[in-house]
Amino acid sequence: MTAPREVERTAAGEVIATRLTVNGTPVELALPSRVTLADALRDRLGLTGTHIGCEHGVCGMCTVLADGEAVRSCLMLACQADGAEITTVEGLGSPADLHPLQESFGRQHALQCGFCTPGFLLSAYDLLDHDPEVSREDLPAELSGVICRCTGYRNIVAAVAAVADAYRPGDGPRLPPPRGRAPRVLPAPEHSPITSPGAAPLPSPAPDSAEQAAGHPDEIIIPSGEPTAVVELTRQIPVDVPAVAAILADMHVLARCLPGAELTAELGDDWYEGRARVTLGPVRLSFTGIAQVAERSERCLRVLAQGGDPASGQAQADITLTVTADDAGTSLSAGARLFLTGRIASFGRSLSGDVAAQMCTEFAAAIERAATGRQPEAARPAGGLRLLAAVLRRRLRTLLARPRGSPARH
């Protein structure tokens, strides 16, 4: 692989220019130094065919080619690949001109759920390109670096063997190179500067005068798809509704009730700037972003928020708080829909939901303390061993409450 250019030592969140040729298209990205190649391909270039599984280099789902060599893109920082030629599964073939490996996977019914397919295709290409005489008997071991969750190895091996037989060295044809590598515009999200062939680097779009004056965008757009996690809870608070409603009306107090969160600036028109810190064992996240009060009434508050951690990804949230009177005083209902991208999304829906649920539980408890006259604690990182222990207790209670003999859900 092409040696990366020499650079000075950079901080974890420092943004640096990274130049790649991806499926034949030269691009330049402005990325924090700790962003992995997998996240750069998926989140910054929209090439979601590169799948992320274990993030430990074990499952092989994230395999791509870097200068013709198979690499685990979850273990390689994007800046390490600076100057390299990257081929993803999108560059192996196109819908109108499939690569022989892709055609063989279809004929041999080797696709199944498809999660492992990109890793297998690029690993198989790398194998046949470097060892075209590989025997069928050796294929299971040679392909064992990619894990098939559907246990469809028999058909996968058959698909690769068929291509190996068709392109044996000798008088026959050679294995075709990747076919989808014609230069083209990549579907880069707006937040990531990208240079297409022959073009100058795109500057960040300048805000209009109204946005400059307000210091915030026109709106926060929450994705319409399925959330990464959904949390709903209700808590009884032994005070009357006006006392709880007063907390919901004060965004500074409300922010202090959310573990690890604090407001850093008021942007006007019910827009706020802030940050939130979360730790879960060795994982430490520090998000900065903005929040908008989308709906406000005497007994209901809806807040939209978005932010990101330079090394870990992006988060968006749609949070609704509602208070109603009951016999015990006030019933506080909290609901949150969370959308995560990047490394934080790889925790999985189950763990993300557990962490979010525990944070909402602590949030509601802090609102109760504030409504009953006790000051919320100063902002400190949410989590640590306390949050991890609470998540484990939640999972243990769920297991103990499951009827004996019922299957676990994954």
N, C-alpha and C positions, 0 to 999 in steps of 0.2 A: 504494500500500500504506500501511496505517496506520503513522504514524511511531512508532518505538519510544520508550518512556518514557526520560527522561534518567536515566542512572545514573553513578555515580562510576567512575573507571578501576579495572578489576579485574585481578588476577593471572591467569595462564594457567589455573591449576587451581582458582581460586576458584569455589565453588558459589553460584549465584544463582538466584532464582525466575524462571521464564519462563512467562508466561501465553499460551496459544494457544486458538483454537477450531478443532478438527480434525474435519473432516467433520461439523460441526454440534454437536460436543461440546466444551464448555469444559473445559480441562485446565490444571493448574498443575504444572510439573515443576521439580525441584531439579537443576540441571545445571551442570557446570563451564563457564566462559565460552567455551571453545574447542570445545565439542561442536557439530558441524554439525547443521543441520536434518535432513539425511538420516539421520544416526546417531540423532538423537532420535526420529524417526518409526519407524525400524526397531527399534532396540535398547531404547528406553524405552517405546514404545507398541505394539510388536508389529505395526506396519503395514508388512509386508515387501514389499508390492506396489511400494513405491518402491525401485527397483533402483539399485545403485551399480556404476559401470563404471570410467571413467577417473579420476574425482575431480579433473579439471581443467576441468570445464564444457564439454567438447568432445563427448562421446558422446550426451548428452541423456537417458540412462537414468533419471536422478534427478529429472526434471522434475515439479514439482507446481505448484499454483496458490496464490498468496499474495495475498489480497484480489482475486481474479479475474485476476491477472496470472501468466503462466508464469514460473517462476524455476528456476534450477538449485539444488537443495537441497544439493548437495555443496559449493557455494561460499558458501552463506549460513550463518552461525552461528545456532544456535537462538535465542540471546538477541537477535539482530538482528530476528527475526520476532516479538518480544514484542508482544502485542496484536493480531496479525494473524489473519485467518481463512484456514486452510490446507485445501486440498482435495487429497486423494491419489486414486489410482485406485480405492481402496476406496469413496471417496465419490462417484465418477462414476455408479455404478449398483450395484444389488444383484443377487444371483443370481435373485431373483424379479421384478426390474424393471430390466432392462438398459437402459443409455443407448443411443440410436440408433447412436452410434459403435461401441459394443461389439457390438451386433447386426450392424452392417455388416462389422466385422472378421471375424466368424464366417462370414457368408455369402460374403464375398469370399476366404476362405482366406488372410487376412492375418496370421495368428497365428504360424505356424511354431514356432520354439523358445520364443517368448514373452518373451525377455529384454528386447527393446526395446519390447514392446507397451505397458506403462504410460506410458513416455515419449512414444510416438507418440500414444496416446489423449489425453493431457492437452495436448500440443502442438497436436494437431488441434483439440481443443475450443477452445483459446485462439485459434487462427487463425480458425475459423469464427465464434466469438463476436465477434471484433474486425473481421473482414473477411468478412462473409457472401457477398459478391459475388465472392470469389476465383475465378479461372478455372481450369479443369482444367489448362491449359498451364502455369500458374504454380505448381501444387501441388508438383511435384518440388523446385523451388527453395525454396518456403516451408516445406517439411517437411524440408529438408536439415540442420536443426540436430539431428536425431536420427539415429544411425547404426544401420542394420540389419545385424547380423552374418551373417544368412542370405541377404543380398542379395535380400530379398523386396519390394523397393520397388514393383514393378509392382502387386502385389495391395494393398499398403498405400495407394498413391495411388488405386487404384480404389475402395477402401472409403471413403476420405475424400471422394472425388468424388461417390459415391452419396449421402452424407449432405448434402453441399453442394447438390446438385441438388434434394434433397427439401425443403430449408429455405431456398430463395432468398427474398430480400426481396420483398414484394408482398402479395398476398392470401392466400398460403399460411401454414402454421404457422411459428412461430419455433423455432429450435433450443432444445430443452428444457435447462434448467439441470441441474447435477448432481443425481442422484436418490437417492443413498445418503447423504444428509446429515442424516438424522434423529438427534437426540441419543441416544446409547447408551453403555454402559460399554465402554471400550476395553480390549483385552487387554494391560494394562501388566504387565511383569515385576515381581516383588516388590521388586526393589532400587530401583525408581524411584517416589518419592512422586507420586501423581496425584490430582487432584480431579475427581470426576464432577459433573454438573449438580446443583446444590442441596445439595451435600455440603461439609462442611468438609474442609480438607486432611488427608489421612491421615497420622498420625504413624508414625514408624518403629516396627515391632513390638518390643515390649520383650522381651528375652530372659528365659527362665524362670530360676528360681533356680539350677538345675543348670548352665545355660550361663554365668550370671554367675560362679558359683564357678570354673568351668573356664576361662573366658575364651575359649571357642571354641564353634562350633556342634557339633551332634551328629555330623555327617558332611559330607564333601565329596562331592557327587553329580556324577559325570562324565557328560556327555551320552551317549546311546546311539547317536546317529547317526554318520555318517562323519566322522572327524577331519579337521581342516584340513591336518595334516601327520603323517606317521608316520616315525619314525627307528629303525633297528636297526643296531647295529654290534658287532663283536667285536674285542678287543685283547688281544694276548699280553703279559703282564707277567712279567719275569724274577725273580720272588720266589715264595715258597710261598703257599698259599691263606690261612693264618692272618694273614699280614701284610696282604693285601688286605682280608680280612674285617674286620680291626681298623679300617680306614678307613671301611668301610660302617657300622660300629657307632658311630662318632663323628660325629654330625650337624653339629657345628661345623666339623670338618675337612672333611667332605664338602661342606658349603655353600661353603667357601672354594675348593674345587676347581671349582665351576661358575662360569664367567666372568661377572663382574658381580654375583654374588649374595652376600648375607651374611644371617646370622640376626640379628634384633634383639631377640628375646624368646623364652623358653621358656614355653609355656602349660600344660605338664603333660600327662600321659597320652600322650606322644609327639606332641604338637602344638607347632608352632613358628610364629613370626611372622617375616617377613623382607621383603627387598626385592631387586630385581634391575634392573640398568640395562643397556640395549642401545643401541648406536649403529650405524647403517648409513648411511654417507655423511652427508647432512644430517639424517637421521631420528634423533631421540633419544627413547627411551622409558624411563620409570622406573616400574616396577611395585612395588606394595606388596600383600602378601597373606598367606596362611596356608598351611601344609603339614601334612599328617597322614601319619605312618608307618602305612600300612594293613596291611602284612605285614612281619614281620621274622623271619629265621632265621639260622643261622650262615653260610649261603652265599647268601642271597637277601634283597633289600630292595625293597619296593614303596612308593612315596611318591605321594600325591595332593596336588596343589597348585592354588590358584586365586588370582588377583590381578588388578589393573587399573591402568591408567594413566589419570588423570583426563581427558586430552584425546584418548586414542587407542583405548580399548576394554578388553575383558576377555580374559583367557587362563586356560585350565584345562589341566592336564597330568596324565597317568597315566604314571609313570616306574617301570621295573623294572630292577634291577641284579642280576646273577647271576654267581657265581664258581665255576669248576670247575678241577680240577687237570689239567695237561697236561704234555707232555715239556719245554716251555720254562719251566714254573713254574706260572702261573695264566692261565686264559682268562677275561677279563672281558666279559660280554655286557650291553649296555645297550639298552633299548628305551623309546621314548617315544611317546605319542599326545597330540597337541596340538589343542586346540579354541580357536579365536580368533573374537572378534566385534568389531565396530566398525572403526575405521580400519585397525588392524593387519591385519585379515582381507583388506583390499583389496590387499595385496601379491600375493595369489594363492597357490594351493597350491604351485606349483613353487618360487617364491622363498622362501616360508615354510619349505618342506621343506629347501631348500639351507642357509638360515641355521641352522635347528635342527640339521641334520646336522653342520655345521661346529662349532657350540657343543658338541654331544655328543662330537665328536672331541677338542676341547680339554679337555672335562670328563674323558674317559678318560685323556688324557695327564697331566692334573694328578693324577688318582688314582694313576697309575703313579709320578709324582715323589714323592707323599706316602708310598706304600708302600715306596719304596726309600730313605726317610730324608731326602728333601728337602722343605722346608716349602713348602706352596702359597703362591702370591702373594697379597698383600693384595687385598681386593675392589676392582675397578676396572671401569668400564663395559666390557661385552663389545662388541667390534667395532671401530668406527672404520674407518680405511682397511685395517687388517689383516684384519678380518672380511670386508669387501667384496672385497678382493683374493682371499681364500681362496675365497669363493663363486664369483667369476669363474673362478678356476683350476679349481674343481670342474666348472663347466659346460663349460669348454674341454676338459677331459679326457673328459667324456662325449661331446662332439661328435667328438673325434678317435677315440674308441673305437667309434663307430657304424659298422657296415659301409657301405661306399660305396654310394650309391643308395638307402639306406633312408630313409623319410620322417622328418622331425622331429616330435616329439610336443609338442602345446601344451596 
